[in-house]
Amino acid sequence: MLSASQAFIASIAMALVILFCRALPFLFFSGLKTPKFLSFIETYMPALAMAVLAISPYASLRWSKAPYGIPEVLAGIVVLCLHLWKRNPLVSILGGTGLYMLLSRIIGA
């Protein structure tokens, strides 16, 4: 277990590393034209990350064992419908998460 001073030092070190990682692209590419591959990544990476986050939970489901993925699939459908209806990610995520937690308790995942 870390003491309070060790935890404080570790937190400061982590904050500096994160700050450096966030500032590095600005320091490295300041005054230079952005390479095409970075423009490509900047354009398509958010959608790709969201797709991976949306699909990855279904990879570990046991479709042959009760409850057969019902809470996950229904919550995913609700997220999709809420997002198409409201176009608000917060509403979609909270609605889907709430429904999933409710169904997993009721159905017994």
C-alpha positions in Angstrom: 0.0 0.0 0.0 1.3 3.4 -0.9 1.7 6.1 1.7 0.1 9.5 1.2 3.3 11.1 0.0 4.1 8.2 -2.4 0.6 8.4 -3.8 0.9 12.2 -4.2 4.3 11.8 -6.0 2.8 9.1 -8.3 -0.2 11.3 -9.1 2.1 14.2 -10.0 4.3 11.9 -12.2 1.2 10.5 -14.0 -0.2 14.0 -14.5 3.1 15.2 -16.0 3.3 12.2 -18.4 -0.3 12.8 -19.5 0.4 16.5 -20.0 3.5 15.7 -22.0 1.6 13.2 -24.2 -1.1 15.7 -24.9 1.3 18.5 -25.7 3.7 16.4 -27.8 1.8 16.6 -31.1 1.5 20.4 -30.8 5.2 20.7 -30.0 6.3 18.3 -32.7 4.1 19.6 -35.5 4.1 23.3 -34.7 4.9 25.3 -37.8 4.7 22.2 -40.0 2.0 21.0 -42.4 0.1 18.1 -40.9 1.0 14.8 -42.6 -1.8 13.2 -44.6 -1.9 10.1 -42.4 -2.6 12.2 -39.3 -5.4 14.0 -41.2 -6.8 10.6 -42.1 -6.6 9.4 -38.5 -8.1 12.6 -37.2 -11.1 12.2 -39.6 -11.9 8.5 -39.2 -10.6 7.5 -35.7 -13.5 8.8 -33.6 -16.0 6.8 -35.7 -13.8 3.7 -35.6 -13.4 4.0 -31.8 -17.1 4.3 -31.3 -17.8 1.3 -33.6 -15.3 -0.8 -31.6 -16.8 0.3 -28.3 -20.3 -0.5 -29.6 -19.5 -3.9 -31.0 -16.9 -5.3 -28.5 -19.4 -6.1 -25.7 -21.1 -8.7 -27.9 -17.9 -10.6 -28.5 -17.9 -12.2 -25.0 -21.5 -13.1 -24.8 -22.5 -16.7 -24.3 -25.3 -17.1 -26.8 -26.0 -20.7 -25.9 -26.4 -20.1 -22.2 -29.3 -18.3 -20.4 -30.1 -15.4 -20.7 -28.8 -15.7 -24.2 -27.6 -12.1 -24.5 -31.1 -10.7 -24.2 -30.1 -7.8 -21.8 -27.2 -6.8 -24.0 -29.1 -7.0 -27.3 -32.2 -5.1 -26.0 -30.0 -2.4 -24.4 -28.1 -2.0 -27.7 -31.3 -1.6 -29.6 -32.5 1.0 -27.1 -29.3 2.9 -27.4 -29.6 2.9 -31.2 -33.3 4.0 -31.1 -32.6 6.7 -28.5 -29.7 8.0 -30.5 -31.7 8.1 -33.8 -34.6 9.8 -32.0 -32.9 12.3 -29.7 -29.4 12.6 -31.3 -28.0 13.0 -27.9 -25.1 10.7 -26.8 -25.7 11.3 -23.1 -29.4 10.3 -23.3 -28.5 7.2 -25.5 -25.7 6.0 -23.2 -27.7 6.6 -19.9 -30.8 5.0 -21.3 -29.1 2.0 -22.6 -27.0 1.5 -19.5 -30.0 1.9 -17.2 -32.0 -0.6 -19.2 -29.1 -3.1 -19.3 -28.6 -2.9 -15.5 -32.4 -3.3 -15.0 -32.7 -6.3 -17.3 -29.5 -8.0 -16.0 -31.0 -7.8 -12.5 -34.4 -9.0 -13.6 -33.4 -11.7 -16.1 -30.3 -12.7 -14.1 -27.3 -12.5 -16.4 
